[in-house]
Amino acid sequence: MIARVAAADGLADGLATNDPHAVADAVAAIEHSAASPDLLYAAGRACEDKLADPAHALAIYERLLREQPNAAVAVAAERRAGELRGLLGSGGDPHAREFAMLVARADAPDDVIARGDALATADWPGAPEAELWLADWLRRIGRYADAQARYAQVIARWPESAQAKLAARGAAGCAIDAHDWARGQMLAAKLPADDPDDRLVRDELLRAARNGRGLGRLDIAAALALLLAIIALAASLVEAAVRGGWRRPSLIPPVELWFAAPIAIVLAGVAATAHRLIAPAVVRISLVGLGVAWLSGAGLALLRARGRATRLRSIAHVIACTVAVVAIVYVSLVREGLLDLLVETVRVGPES
């Protein structure tokens, strides 16, 4: 029993590697053993995603369905088998292997677009799927206008296909990703809602568009608040330097900066090494925080040097700095796409 579990774990590890030879060996070992349905399904997915061999994947799915029709993964295997039959056509289409290779090894955008467009215009059963995949891929890399053009082509060329339905959903989601809230809401409102699943997708997209529009307004308000806070601190510094005769602010960083700078540097360093996704946001927040701390500290230092009262000005500076930091945190979260991740983490908890 223990030996079988260890062997299965070893085969699963073989499928997880990026070495195509190791993956192929693991797939062959799984096919020649009494593998579990989950392992067979994983082997089929590996044939698709890592070996670019859809015909081999189809054979594995069909074996799974023959031998384990009641397995938990049988539904997923049947779905993938149906999609692969459509791609391969009768006797197997060479375009299907080219498409599988494109999906498995998509890297340089210009090459991917050229190959994807060629497959989408070729005369083979998988052309709609190739066009839809290319649209989704362009959306993932942020080329939203190009993605929208491919979604529109799927809908125009194959209006009755299953891919056209998915393309309509993709176009609405793409507009939302591009922060074109009005268009996303318009496209989502046109989606069918005949059955519960369709209605759920449409409602989720409409909700995302409405929420995005609201967050967009907050983003503008936060950016404006940040600008006004910086202007207020700069004006305070100028007033302190001008009133009573011009006096140049000291180039020596104020004491506030000596406390804040090491903390900001440590936070930026930790973010850059631990989680690159949040590093740009942390750096931006740190720079703005240091900037407002310098403006505030330099202005107050001038007031103290002239013997002027600083109590009320200090309170105003604290408020301005707080507004600036809160605003840049919000703007950074929105601009880096981290706000949704933060909301999801708060809602369901961190991943284990």
C-alpha positions, 0 to 999 in steps of 0.5 A, spaced: 500 500 500 505 504 502 509 502 495 503 504 491 502 511 494 509 512 493 509 510 486 503 514 484 506 520 488 513 519 484 509 519 477 505 525 479 512 529 480 514 527 473 508 530 470 509 536 474 516 538 471 517 542 465 522 537 462 518 534 456 522 527 457 520 526 464 513 528 463 513 523 457 516 518 461 511 519 467 505 519 462 508 512 459 508 509 466 501 511 468 499 508 461 502 502 463 500 501 470 493 501 474 493 508 475 487 512 479 482 516 475 485 522 477 492 520 475 490 518 468 486 525 467 493 529 470 496 525 464 491 527 459 492 534 461 500 533 461 499 531 454 495 537 452 499 542 456 506 540 456 507 535 450 503 538 445 500 532 443 492 532 443 491 526 440 495 522 445 491 526 450 484 524 447 486 517 447 487 517 455 481 521 456 477 515 452 481 510 456 479 513 463 471 514 460 471 506 458 474 504 465 472 509 470 466 512 467 463 514 474 470 517 477 469 524 479 474 526 474 470 523 468 465 529 467 472 533 466 475 528 462 468 527 457 468 535 456 476 535 454 475 529 450 469 532 446 473 539 445 479 535 442 474 531 438 472 537 435 479 540 434 482 534 431 476 532 426 476 525 423 482 522 422 486 527 426 488 534 423 495 537 423 492 544 425 490 541 432 497 539 433 500 546 431 494 549 436 496 544 442 504 547 441 502 554 440 498 553 447 503 549 450 509 554 448 506 561 447 511 566 449 513 572 444 507 576 442 508 577 435 510 570 434 503 567 438 499 572 434 501 570 427 501 563 429 494 564 432 491 568 426 494 563 421 490 557 425 484 562 426 483 563 418 485 556 416 480 551 414 479 546 420 474 544 425 478 548 431 479 555 428 473 558 432 477 555 438 484 558 436 481 565 435 477 564 442 484 562 445 488 568 442 483 573 444 483 570 451 491 570 451 491 577 448 487 579 454 491 576 459 497 580 457 493 586 457 493 587 449 485 589 450 484 592 444 487 586 440 483 581 444 476 585 443 478 585 435 479 577 436 472 576 440 468 580 435 471 576 429 469 569 433 462 572 434 461 575 427 464 568 423 461 563 428 455 566 431 452 560 432 458 556 436 459 555 443 465 559 442 461 565 440 457 565 447 464 565 450 467 570 446 461 575 448 462 573 455 470 574 454 469 581 450 465 584 456 470 581 461 475 584 457 472 591 457 472 591 465 479 589 465 481 595 461 477 599 466 472 601 460 466 600 465 461 603 461 462 598 455 463 592 460 456 594 463 453 595 456 456 588 453 454 584 459 447 587 459 447 583 452 449 577 455 443 571 455 440 569 461 436 564 459 438 559 464 441 560 471 448 559 469 448 564 464 444 569 469 450 568 474 455 570 469 451 576 466 450 578 473 457 577 476 460 581 470 454 587 471 456 587 478 464 587 476 462 593 472 458 597 477 463 596 482 469 598 477 465 604 476 465 606 483 472 604 484 474 608 478 471 615 481 474 613 488 481 612 484 480 619 481 478 622 488 484 619 491 489 622 486 486 629 487 486 628 495 494 626 494 495 632 489 492 637 494 495 634 500 502 635 497 500 642 494 498 644 501 505 641 504 509 645 499 505 651 500 506 651 508 514 650 506 514 656 501 510 660 506 515 659 512 521 660 507 518 667 505 515 670 511 519 675 514 524 675 509 527 669 504 530 663 508 532 657 504 530 651 507 536 646 509 538 641 505 539 636 511 533 632 511 529 633 517 529 629 523 522 625 520 526 623 514 531 620 518 526 615 522 522 614 516 527 612 511 530 606 514 523 603 515 521 605 507 527 602 505 526 595 509 519 595 507 521 596 499 527 591 500 522 585 503 517 587 498 522 586 492 524 579 494 518 576 498 513 578 493 514 582 486 507 583 485 506 588 491 513 591 490 512 597 485 506 599 490 510 599 496 516 603 492 511 608 490 508 608 497 514 609 500 517 614 496 510 619 497 511 617 504 518 620 504 516 626 500 511 628 504 515 627 511 520 631 508 516 637 506 512 637 513 519 636 516 522 642 512 517 647 513 516 646 521 524 646 521 523 653 518 518 655 523 522 653 529 528 657 526 524 663 526 521 662 533 514 661 530 509 657 533 508 650 530 502 647 534 497 648 529 501 647 523 504 641 526 496 638 526 495 641 519 501 637 517 499 631 520 492 631 517 495 633 510 501 627 511 495 622 513 491 624 507 497 623 502 499 616 505 492 614 505 491 616 498 497 613 495 496 607 498 489 606 495 491 609 488 497 604 488 492 598 490 488 600 484 493 601 479 497 595 481 490 591 481 491 589 488 485 591 491 481 585 488 486 581 491 486 584 498 478 584 498 478 577 496 484 575 502 479 579 507 473 575 505 476 568 504 482 568 508 490 567 506 492 561 502 495 556 506 
